[in-house]
Each structure stands twice: as structure tokens, then as C-alpha cells.
Amino acid sequence: MEKRKSIIILDFGGQYAHLIGNRVRRLGAFSEILPPETPAETLKYAAGIILSGGPQSVYDKGSPQADPKILELGIPVLGLCYGLHWMTQALGGEVRPGHVKEYGRTRIETVNHGGSILQDCGDSCVVWMSHGDEAATLPPGFTLIATSDACKNAAFENTNKHLYALQFHPEVTHSEHGTDILKRFVDLCKPDPWSIESYAKHVGEEVKQDAKDKKVFMLVSGGVDSTVAFTLLNQVLGADRVQGLLVDTGLMRKNEVKLIKEAFDRLGIKNLRVEDASKEFFAALEGVYEPEQKRKAIGNTFLEVQRRVFQEMGLAESREQKAESNWLLGQGTIYPDTIETGGTKHADHIKTHHNRVEAVQKMIDAGLVIEPLKDLYKDEVRKLGEELGLPHELVWRHPFPGPGLGVRILCTQEEQRAESREQKVESGSFSNVILPIKSVGVQGDGRSYKHALVLFGNIEELDKKAAWELATDIPNKNKEINRVLFCTSHTTPVPFSVTPFTITRARADLLREADSIVHDAMVERGLYEKIWQFPVVLLPIGVEPGHEAIVLRPVDSTEAMTANATRLDQRFLETVTQQLMKLPGIDLVFYDLTSKPPGTIEWE
């Protein structure tokens, strides 16, 4: 990379380092992401340094550490979350576990006029927290500039040494004035400028360099990412060097395969083969219950189907012949897929994406995979798609996970009959029940696998703040919970059964219908482009034995690294709930109120 006066982001392994880089680029500044161990000597020409968040505790043995001499370079340094902890400890302050963990939206109060970096925040503002530790004692020479109810030292600075520390994440869109805060820091740094206008050309040049003279066998799901990647490869390399494969896994949305094929036909893209491999996927998922095992089974089956089709199309002389002699495997991987799989040195493993199973990772390590979007976020992918000339309806489709409905159909081996009873969790005027089913979350930048709590009450209560505040407070205060739901089908707790289920075609068909009901309701109400993504989840929990529950999981986001639960109006919820309750075997409907963090967007 050519030497430029960059803002350097030191990646302590959280979910946020590349998001910081994305935000810095949006502010027109050149940025680079480097390991935290990068020597100060290497960084002395940087315009400024941002220390990212991370999943570990700074006082733990083996936790990532930076070179303390970077704090003596005289250039601006901004520590965020774990970065604040490391800076505090390195400069003689004290870091210890907080009395209350904070995940999600939190109000901070500014003090000392917000210092130099929080000047735009007024007396108070809402920010995005994700931490369990806190700075108990400030380093010498620092001034407190913000506090919160659960975190006394939420922000502090030493302007004489150009050092700034924030416990929250200004880089996420849910932090009010986050952009203003980052802009003040960027202005202090005076980095070289960066522009996104030539981005498509930049990516195209990278594709040519990575592909060299090889061809690309591209796995296409029909989602935004793989659609843009496949189109880009066709435009840059030419259709004679690219072969697309759309695999019908049996876990697609209703009429999905037909719609995708028609969309590519309209684009004049003919080098796409559709393969019905649903029997293979259901066979691979039989008896598989655990989320990570499901994801790996789906990812490995994708690879097996790709190899079989590759041979059937005559692209290899035999099944045993390795494609790497002339071919690369193409994937629409974007950065959140990589980071959630633990793709950077210090990142926690949140979940294995189907395009990051062990067999694919070995191919990546051997240089046999091309992923033109691997450093981009969803908003950047959409901008790139528009620059490539893709139609609006394709670029702005709701994101859909590569494993499809497979990560929205929860499974369990344990049969239970649970009595309705009040749990020992404070939930104000709402009754509550903790579900025995677990889901994946992200708390403190690390993976969690915990229970969901269901609130029961009148649906009119959702127009008030109480339920939404509980969705933040309950996971913060109860270590066994990472999601809060609201029951839209029942106002009071009812006895329910947990039925042992694996993934079957019948369950996939049931969820397909539920997903279609929600999709049609969104379109009818003009909500499709107002809601960023609307997963619909199937739980093996019902009032009657053998019956199941539907979870509505609408979210607002831009880059998938963080998300707010979308607030749906009462009429929409009542209408959709009534329609879902008419489906055979569905007798419970829940509405997921949880932001990311503490819950991931998908349940698995």
C-alpha cells in the first residue's frame, strides 16, 4: 500500500475496527487497519490513531496489547471501549469489572462542557455501549468529560497530549452525534483525503490482480452481496471467464429461485446454472441441532454441490481433479461475515458463516478463492451495485443469510413441558417467562449463547417506552439472557411445550409461508424499504405439544455490525399475528425487541 498520511485503526479484535475505517472514509479521510502490536516506530508518520473495541478484558492474561510508545508520538490518539481500557491501564489508571454491564443505547451526561471532542453533544445524548469493564480511576492528567448512570467515567481526555478516550462507540449509526465526534477527531488529525467516487474502478483492478489468468466459479445466492459480486466479475473478467451457480438448498424464500433467475435474465446474464440440491441439504441437516454444526453442515454441502456440478459441467476431467489448476471459487463474502467468524487476529468467534467453513478457509489460505467484496459493508456493496448499473429492486432487497432459512429454524433435542410462572427477573408491569431455547448474541464484542425472555401484556404498551427500555436493561442485568421478546398472540403467560425438532422440508415450508405473509404485509403497508431487514424465525415451542412459534425480528441498520429493533405499529402487529396464527401448527407469535448488541440480527 502506498504511503499516505492515514488515520490508523489498531484492531483489538472487536466487531468495530472496520466499521471505524468505514466511518473515517465517509468523512473523506484515508484510513488503514493494522494489528495492535504494530510498533510505534511504524506509526510515527500516521495522521492519528484510533484504538478499537475488543471482546477481552485488558487485565486478562494474553489480552491484546499495543506499543505504549504510541501514546508519546504527539499525534492524536482516540481509544474506544477496549481501546479506552488499554489506554487507561497503559497510562497508570485502573480498569476493573463494572457493577452493571452496558449493551445498547445508553444516555450519557457531558461534564466540563464536553471537553474538546464532545462539544456537539449538548448536555446529554444517547450513545451505543457494549462493555463489561470500566475505567475506575483516570490516568494522571486526564479530565472527565462524560458520565452515565452505570459508568462514571464514560469519556475523558488529555488535550495537552492529544489523547481522547470514549467508553462508547461513536462509529455506530445509533450513537447520536457519533459522526460529529469522529469528525472532530479527524479534523485534529489532518489526514490525506479519500474519495469513494472511483471505488468501482478500484475494486475492478483488485479483481484483475487477484484472478490473474484464471476463471471463476461463482456461488450465487440471489442476495445483494452475491448479486453484486457476480455482476462485478462478469463486467471485469467477461462472461467467458465466469460461471455462476445458484443452488436451491430447499431453504430459500417462497418463489426465490424463480425470481432470481428472471432478474438475471433481464440483466442479460446467461452464465448461471440453477441446481436443485434440496435433498442433499436436508439429508446433511438431519439430526443436526446445534447452531454452529448447522452452519458448518450447510457450508460443507454447498462446497460438495459446487464440486459435483463443476465435474458434471465438464469443467474438470474427473471429480478428483482439483479445480485450482485453472479455476478460483468466487464468493459474495462481505466484511461482517468475516469478522463474526473470527476472521481477524483478536476477533471473537460469533458464528461460522457458510462461506467460512474449514474446507473453504483452507482454499482461501491456498489462494484459491476470490472475494471481491470481502472488505466492504452492506451500504458500500449497495453503492457499488448502483455504480455497476444494477436495478434498484435488486440492490435494495432485504439481506438474506447464505444458509437461508436454516439459521431461522431453531432445533432442539430436549422435550419439555414448562408451566407458566413468573420468573425472577424484574420486568415492571409486564409478566415474563424465560424460554428454554437459546440463541446467538454478541455482548462485550464477544459471542453469547443465552436464553430469550418473553414479556406479556397489552399490545398497546408497546407504544410506550417501558418495554423498549426493558429490552436493554434486562440483558444488561441478567447474565443468562441476551434477548427480550414481546408476545403478540397472548396477553398473559400460558403453559407451553418444547418439541424435539430438526430441520425438515415440512418445517422449511411452514417458515416459508410465514415469511411470505410478513413480506406481503410489509409491501402492502409501504414498509419494505423503511425496514432494513425482517428475519422471521421458527421456534420449536408451542402451547400444544408439537406446535411451534413464530418470531418477528425487524431491524434498522446500515452495515449489519449494529442494529436497532424496528418499532412496528399496533395495527401491523395485530394483522400479521392474526394471519400467522392461522398457519397449521402455529399457536404463539413473538416480537423481538432486542438491538444488536446484545442479540445478533439472526438468531443463529
C-alpha positions in Angstrom: 0.0 0.0 0.0 1.4 3.4 -0.9 2.5 5.6 2.0 -0.2 8.1 2.9 -0.8 10.2 5.9 -3.5 7.9 7.2 -5.6 7.5 10.3 -4.5 4.2 11.6 -7.1 1.9 13.3 -5.5 -0.6 15.6 -7.8 -3.7 15.6 -8.1 -5.1 19.1 -10.5 -7.7 17.7 -13.9 -6.4 18.3 -16.8 -6.1 15.8 -16.0 -2.5 15.1 -12.5 -1.9 13.7 -13.6 -2.0 10.0 -16.7 0.0 10.8 -14.5 2.7 12.2 -12.5 2.6 9.0 -15.7 2.9 7.0 -16.9 5.9 9.0 -13.5 7.6 8.6 -13.6 7.1 4.9 -17.1 8.6 4.8 -15.6 11.7 6.4 -13.2 11.9 3.4 -10.1 10.7 5.2 -7.7 7.9 4.2 -7.5 5.1 6.8 -5.7 1.8 7.3 -6.3 -1.1 9.7 -3.3 -2.7 11.4 -2.7 -5.2 14.3 -2.5 -3.6 17.7 1.1 -4.9 18.1 2.3 -2.6 15.3 5.5 -0.8 16.7 5.3 2.9 17.4 8.2 3.4 15.0 6.0 2.2 12.2 3.2 4.6 13.2 5.1 7.8 13.8 4.1 9.1 10.4 0.4 8.5 11.0 -2.0 11.4 11.0 -3.7 9.9 14.0 -4.5 6.6 15.7 -7.8 5.0 16.8 -7.8 2.1 19.2 -10.8 -0.1 18.5 -13.0 -2.1 20.9 -12.4 -5.8 21.6 -14.0 -8.8 23.3 -11.4 -9.4 26.0 -10.6 -7.8 29.4 -7.4 -5.7 29.3 -6.3 -7.2 32.6 -6.6 -10.8 31.3 -3.5 -12.9 30.6 -2.9 -12.9 26.8 -5.2 -10.0 26.1 -4.1 -7.9 23.0 -1.7 -5.1 23.8 -0.4 -2.1 21.8 3.0 -0.4 22.0 2.8 2.1 24.8 5.2 4.4 22.9 2.3 5.3 20.5 1.0 7.5 23.3 4.2 9.5 23.2 4.2 10.2 19.5 2.5 13.6 19.9 -0.2 12.7 17.4 -3.9 12.4 18.2 -5.0 9.0 19.7 -8.6 8.0 20.3 -9.4 5.0 22.5 -12.8 3.4 22.1 -14.2 0.8 24.6 -11.3 -1.7 24.9 -9.1 1.0 23.5 -10.1 3.2 26.4 -9.3 0.4 28.8 -5.9 -0.2 27.3 -5.0 3.5 27.3 -6.2 3.8 30.9 -4.0 0.9 32.1 -1.0 1.9 30.0 -1.0 5.4 31.5 -1.4 4.4 35.1 -5.2 4.4 35.6 -7.2 1.5 36.9 -9.6 -0.8 34.9 -11.9 -3.2 36.6 -15.2 -5.1 36.0 -18.2 -2.8 36.0 -21.1 -3.2 38.5 -23.5 -3.3 35.6 -22.7 -4.3 32.1 -24.0 -1.9 29.4 -25.1 -3.1 26.0 -27.0 -1.0 23.5 -28.5 2.5 23.8 -27.3 4.5 26.8 -27.7 8.1 27.8 -24.5 10.0 28.8 -24.3 13.3 30.5 -21.4 15.6 29.4 -19.3 17.5 32.0 -16.7 20.2 31.7 -18.6 21.3 28.6 -17.9 18.0 26.9 -14.2 18.9 26.5 -12.8 19.4 23.0 -14.3 16.2 21.4 -17.9 16.1 22.8 -18.7 19.7 22.1 -21.5 18.8 19.7 -23.3 16.5 22.2 -25.0 19.2 24.3 -25.7 18.4 27.9 -26.6 14.8 27.1 -27.1 12.4 24.3 -27.8 8.7 23.6 -24.8 6.6 22.6 -24.1 2.9 21.9 -22.4 0.9 24.7 -21.0 -2.6 24.6 -18.8 -3.3 27.6 -18.5 -5.1 30.9 -15.3 -3.4 32.2 -14.8 0.3 33.1 -12.1 2.8 33.9 -12.4 3.0 37.7 -9.6 5.6 38.1 -8.5 8.1 35.4 -4.8 8.3 34.3 -2.9 11.3 35.6 -3.5 14.5 33.6 -6.9 13.4 32.2 -10.2 15.4 32.6 -13.6 13.7 32.8 -15.9 14.9 30.0 -18.9 12.4 30.2 -20.6 10.0 32.6 -23.6 7.6 32.5 -25.8 6.0 35.2 -23.8 2.8 35.1 -20.4 4.1 34.1 -18.9 7.0 36.0 -16.0 7.6 33.6 -17.8 7.3 30.2 -15.3 9.7 28.4 -12.2 11.6 29.3 -9.3 13.4 27.6 -5.9 14.9 27.9 -5.8 17.7 25.3 -2.2 18.7 26.1 -1.1 15.3 24.8 -3.9 14.9 22.2 -5.3 11.8 23.9 -9.0 11.0 24.0 -11.0 8.1 25.4 -14.6 7.1 25.0 -16.3 4.1 26.6 -19.0 4.1 23.9 -18.9 3.6 20.1 -19.3 6.8 18.1 -18.8 4.8 14.9 -22.1 3.1 15.0 -25.1 4.9 13.5 -27.1 4.5 16.7 -24.8 6.9 18.6 -26.2 10.4 18.5 -23.6 12.9 17.3 -21.2 9.9 16.6 -20.3 11.4 13.3 -19.7 14.8 14.8 -17.4 13.3 17.4 -15.4 11.4 14.8 -15.3 14.4 12.5 -13.7 16.5 15.3 -11.1 13.8 15.8 -10.4 13.5 12.0 -10.1 17.3 11.8 -7.5 17.2 14.6 -5.5 14.6 12.6 -5.4 16.3 9.2 -5.1 13.1 7.2 -4.8 12.7 3.4 -8.2 12.8 1.6 -10.1 9.7 0.4 -13.0 9.5 -2.1 -15.5 6.8 -2.9 -16.3 8.0 -6.4 -13.7 5.8 -8.0 -14.4 2.8 -5.9 -15.8 0.5 -8.6 -12.7 1.0 -10.7 -10.5 0.3 -7.6 -12.3 -2.9 -6.8 -12.2 -3.9 -10.5 -8.4 -3.5 -10.6 -8.1 -5.7 -7.5 -10.3 -8.4 -9.1 -8.0 -8.5 -12.2 -4.9 -8.7 -9.9 -6.4 -11.5 -7.8 -7.8 -13.5 -10.7 -4.8 -13.2 -13.0 -5.5 -15.5 -15.9 -7.8 -17.9 -14.1 -11.6 -18.4 -14.4 -14.0 -18.0 -11.6 -16.8 -20.5 -10.5 -19.1 -18.2 -8.6 -21.6 -19.3 -5.9 -24.7 -17.1 -6.3 -27.5 -16.9 -3.6 -29.5 -14.1 -5.2 -28.9 -11.8 -2.2 -27.5 -8.4 -2.6 -23.8 -9.4 -1.9 -23.6 -12.3 -4.3 -25.6 -10.5 -7.0 -23.2 -7.5 -6.9 -20.1 -9.8 -6.8 -21.3 -11.9 -9.7 -22.2 -8.9 -11.8 -18.8 -7.3 -11.0 -16.9 -10.4 -12.0 -18.9 -10.6 -15.3 -18.1 -7.0 -16.1 -14.4 -7.1 -15.1 -13.4 -10.6 -16.4 -16.1 -11.2 -19.0 -18.8 -13.9 -19.1 -16.4 -16.4 -20.8 -14.3 -16.4 -17.6 -17.1 -16.7 -15.1 -19.6 -19.4 -14.4 -22.4 -18.8 -11.8 -24.1 -21.5 -9.8 -27.4 -20.8 -8.0 -28.0 -23.7 -5.5 -31.6 -24.3 -4.5 -31.0 -25.5 -0.9 -34.6 -26.0 0.0 -34.0 -23.2 2.5 -34.9 -20.3 0.2 -37.7 -17.9 0.5 -41.0 -18.5 -1.4 -40.5 -18.4 -5.2 -37.0 -17.2 -4.5 -35.2 -19.2 -7.2 -37.7 -18.3 -9.9 -37.4 -14.6 -9.1 -33.6 -14.6 -9.1 -33.4 -16.4 -12.4 -35.8 -13.9 -14.0 -33.8 -11.0 -12.6 -30.5 -12.2 -14.1 -32.2 -12.9 -17.4 -33.4 -9.3 -17.5 -29.8 -8.2 -16.9 -28.7 -10.3 -19.9 -26.6 -12.6 -17.6 -26.9 -16.1 -19.0 -23.9 -17.8 -17.4 -25.9 -19.0 -14.4 -26.8 -22.6 -13.7 -29.6 -23.4 -11.2 -29.2 -26.7 -9.3 -31.9 -28.2 -7.1 -29.8 -29.8 -4.3 -32.5 -29.6 -1.6 -32.4 -33.3 -0.9 -28.7 -33.1 -0.2 -29.1 -30.2 2.2 -32.0 -31.8 4.2 -30.0 -35.0 4.4 -27.0 -33.2 5.7 -29.1 -31.4 8.3 -30.9 -34.5 9.6 -30.3 -34.9 13.3 -28.2 -31.6 13.5 -29.4 -29.3 16.3 -26.5 -27.0 17.4 -26.2 -23.7 15.5 -22.6 -23.9 14.7 -23.0 -27.5 13.4 -25.9 -26.5 11.2 -23.9 -23.7 9.7 -20.9 -26.0 9.0 -23.2 -28.7 7.5 -24.7 -26.1 5.2 -21.4 -24.7 4.2 -19.8 -28.1 3.6 -22.8 -29.2 1.5 -22.5 -26.0 -0.6 -18.9 -27.0 -1.4 -19.9 -30.6 -2.2 -22.6 -29.4 -4.6 -20.2 -27.0 -6.2 -17.6 -29.7 -6.8 -20.2 -32.1 -8.2 -21.7 -29.6 -10.6 -18.2 -28.5 -11.6 -17.5 -32.0 -12.7 -20.9 -32.6 -14.3 -20.4 -29.4 -16.4 -17.2 -30.8 -17.8 -15.1 -28.1 -16.2 -12.9 -30.8 -14.7 -11.9 -34.2 -16.2 -12.9 -36.0 -13.1 -14.3 -35.4 -9.6 -10.8 -35.8 -8.2 -9.2 -33.3 -10.4 -8.6 -30.1 -8.5 -10.2 -27.0 -9.9 -7.3 -24.8 -8.8 -5.3 -25.5 -11.9 -7.5 -23.1 -13.9 -10.3 -22.0 -11.6 -11.0 -20.0 -8.5 -14.0 -20.2 -6.3 -15.9 -16.9 -6.1 -18.0 -15.8 -3.1 -20.0 -12.8 -2.2 -18.5 -12.6 1.3 -18.6 -9.1 3.0 -16.7 -7.9 6.0 -19.3 -8.6 8.7 -19.3 -12.3 7.6 -15.5 -12.4 8.1 -15.4 -10.6 11.4 -18.2 -12.6 13.0 -16.4 -15.8 12.1 -13.3 -14.5 14.0 -11.6 -13.5 10.8 -9.1 -11.1 12.4 -6.4 -12.0 14.9 -8.1 -10.9 18.1 -11.8 -11.2 17.0 -14.2 -13.4 19.0 -15.9 -16.2 17.1 -19.6 -15.1 17.0 -20.8 -17.6 14.3 -19.4 -19.6 11.4 -20.7 -18.3 8.1 -21.3 -20.9 5.4 -18.6 -19.3 3.3 -16.1 -19.7 6.2 -16.3 -23.4 7.0 -12.9 -25.1 7.4 -12.7 -26.5 3.8 -13.3 -23.0 2.4 -10.8 -21.5 4.8 -8.2 -23.9 3.6 -8.9 -22.9 0.0 -8.6 -19.2 1.0 -5.3 -19.9 2.6 -4.1 -21.6 -0.6 -5.1 -18.6 -2.7 -8.0 -20.5 -4.4 -10.9 -18.2 -3.5 -11.7 -14.7 -4.8 -14.0 -12.5 -2.7 -14.2 -9.0 -4.3 -16.5 -7.6 -1.6 -14.7 -9.0 1.5 -13.6 -5.6 2.8 -17.0 -3.9 2.3 -20.1 -3.3 4.3 -23.7 -3.7 3.1 -24.1 0.0 2.5 -20.9 0.1 0.4 -22.0 -3.0 -1.5 -25.2 -1.3 -2.4 -23.4 1.8 -3.6 -21.1 -0.4 -5.7 -24.1 -2.2 -7.2 -25.6 1.1 -8.3 -22.3 2.1 -9.9 -22.4 -1.2 -11.8 -25.8 -0.4 -13.1 -27.9 -2.9 -11.2 -31.6 -2.2 -10.9 -32.9 -0.6 -7.7 -35.1 -3.6 -6.7 -32.0 -5.9 -6.7 -29.7 -3.6 -4.9 -32.1 -2.7 -2.2 -33.5 -6.2 -1.5 -33.5 -7.2 2.2 -30.4 -9.0 3.2 -30.9 -12.8 3.3 -28.3 -15.1 5.0 -26.3 -17.5 2.9 -27.6 -20.5 4.9 -31.1 -19.3 4.2 -33.9 -20.4 6.5 -31.5 -22.9 8.0 -30.4 -20.3 10.6 -34.0 -19.2 11.2 -35.3 -22.7 12.0 -34.3 -23.4 15.6 -33.9 -27.0 16.7 -33.7 -28.9 20.0 -33.3 -32.5 21.2 -35.0 -31.9 24.5 -38.7 -32.4 25.1 -40.1 -30.2 27.8 -43.5 -29.1 29.3 -43.0 -25.8 31.0 -45.6 -24.3 33.4 -46.4 -20.7 33.1 -44.8 -18.9 36.1 -43.3 -15.6 36.9 -39.5 -15.6 36.5 -37.2 -13.9 39.0 -36.5 -11.1 36.6 -37.7 -7.6 37.2 -39.9 -6.5 34.3 -42.1 -3.7 35.7 -45.8 -4.1 34.9 -45.2 -7.0 32.4 -45.3 -10.7 33.2 -42.4 -12.6 31.9 -41.2 -16.1 31.1 -37.6 -17.2 30.2 -37.7 -19.6 27.2 -35.6 -22.7 27.4 -34.4 -22.2 23.8 -31.1 -20.3 23.3 -30.0 -18.0 20.6 -26.7 -16.4 19.5 -25.9 -12.9 20.7 -22.9 -10.5 20.8 -22.1 -8.9 24.2 -18.9 -7.1 25.0 -17.8 -7.7 21.4 -17.8 -11.5 22.2 -20.2 -14.4 21.4 -23.0 -15.2 23.7 -25.4 -18.2 23.6 -28.2 -17.5 26.0 -31.9 -17.6 26.6 -34.6 -15.2 25.5 -37.1 -13.6 27.9 -40.7 -13.1 26.8 -42.8 -10.1 28.1 -46.6 -10.5 28.3 -49.0 -7.6 28.4 -51.4 -5.5 26.3 -50.0 -4.7 22.9 -50.9 -1.0 23.4 -48.0 -0.9 25.9 -45.5 -1.1 23.0 -46.3 2.5 22.2 -44.7 3.4 25.5 -41.0 3.4 26.5 -41.2 0.7 29.2 -40.9 -2.4 27.1 -38.1 -1.0 24.9 -36.1 0.1 28.0 -36.5 -3.4 29.4 -35.1 -4.8 26.2 -31.9 -3.0 27.0 -31.9 -3.3 30.8 -32.8 -7.0 31.2 -29.8 -8.4 29.2 -27.5 -5.8 30.9 -28.5 -7.0 34.4 -29.2 -10.8 33.8 -26.3 -12.8 32.6 -28.4 -15.7 31.3 -30.5 -13.5 28.9 -29.4 -11.9 25.6 -32.9 -11.3 24.0 -36.2 -9.8 25.1 -39.4 -10.6 23.2 -43.0 -9.4 23.4 -45.8 -11.9 22.9 -48.3 -10.5 20.4 -50.6 -13.6 20.4 -51.2 -13.8 24.2 -51.5 -11.1 26.9 -50.7 -13.4 29.8 -48.2 -16.3 30.2 -49.5 -19.7 29.1 -48.1 -23.2 29.6 -46.0 -24.3 26.6 -44.3 -27.4 25.2 -40.9 -27.7 23.7 -40.9 -30.4 21.0 -37.7 -32.1 19.7 -37.3 -31.0 16.1 -34.5 -30.9 13.5 -34.7 -29.2 10.1 -37.1 -30.8 7.7 -38.7 -29.9 4.4 -42.1 -29.5 6.2 -40.7 -27.0 8.8 -39.0 -25.1 6.0 -42.3 -25.0 4.0 -44.0 -23.7 7.2 -41.5 -20.9 7.7 -41.6 -20.1 4.0 -45.3 -19.4 4.3 -44.8 -17.3 7.4 -42.0 -15.3 5.8 -44.2 -14.7 2.8 -47.1 -13.4 5.0 -44.7 -10.9 6.6 -43.2 -9.9 3.3 -46.6 -9.2 1.7 -47.7 -7.2 4.7 -44.6 -5.0 4.5 -45.1 -4.3 0.8 -48.9 -3.6 1.3 -48.1 -1.1 4.1 -45.2 0.6 2.2 -42.7 -0.6 4.8 -40.4 -2.7 2.7 -37.8 0.0 2.0 -38.3 1.5 5.5 -37.2 -1.7 7.3 -33.6 -2.7 6.6 -34.2 -6.5 7.3 -37.0 -8.6 8.6 -36.0 -12.1 9.6 -38.9 -14.4 10.5 -37.8 -17.2 12.9 -39.4 -20.6 13.7 -39.1 -21.9 17.3 -40.0 -25.5 18.4 -42.2 -24.0 21.2 -46.0 -24.1 21.3 -49.0 -24.1 23.5 -49.9 -27.5 22.3 -47.3 -30.4 22.0 -45.9 -30.5 18.5 -46.9 -26.9 17.8 -44.4 -24.0 17.1 -43.9 -20.3 17.5 -43.0 -17.5 15.1 -40.6 -14.7 16.0 -40.8 -11.4 14.2 -37.3 -9.8 14.0 -37.4 -6.5 12.1 -34.3 -4.3 12.4 -32.9 -1.0 11.2 -29.2 -0.9 10.3 -26.9 0.2 7.5 -23.9 -2.1 7.8 -25.1 -5.1 9.8 -22.5 -4.6 12.5 -25.1 -2.9 14.8 -28.8 -2.8 14.6 -31.9 -1.4 16.3 -35.1 -3.4 16.6 -37.7 -1.7 14.4 -40.7 -0.3 16.1 -43.8 -1.7 14.4 -47.2 -0.2 14.9 -50.0 -1.9 16.7 -52.2 -2.4 13.6 -49.4 -4.1 11.7 -48.6 -6.4 14.6 -52.2 -7.4 15.1 -52.9 -8.1 11.5 -49.7 -10.1 10.9 -50.2 -12.0 14.2 -53.8 -13.0 13.2 -52.5 -14.3 9.8 -49.6 -16.2 11.3 -51.9 -17.9 13.9 -53.9 -19.3 11.0 -51.0 -21.4 9.8 -51.2 -25.1 10.7 -49.2 -25.8 13.9 -48.5 -22.1 14.9 -50.0 -21.0 18.2 -47.5 -18.5 19.5 -46.1 -15.2 18.0 -43.3 -13.2 19.5 -41.8 -9.8 18.5 -38.1 -9.4 19.1 -37.3 -6.1 20.8 -33.6 -6.7 21.0 -31.0 -4.5 19.4 -27.5 -5.7 18.2 -25.8 -5.9 20.7 -26.8 -7.8 22.8 -28.6 -10.0 20.2 -27.3 -10.7 16.7 -29.7 -9.9 13.8 -30.2 -13.6 13.0 -31.0 -15.9 15.9 -28.3 -18.4 14.9 
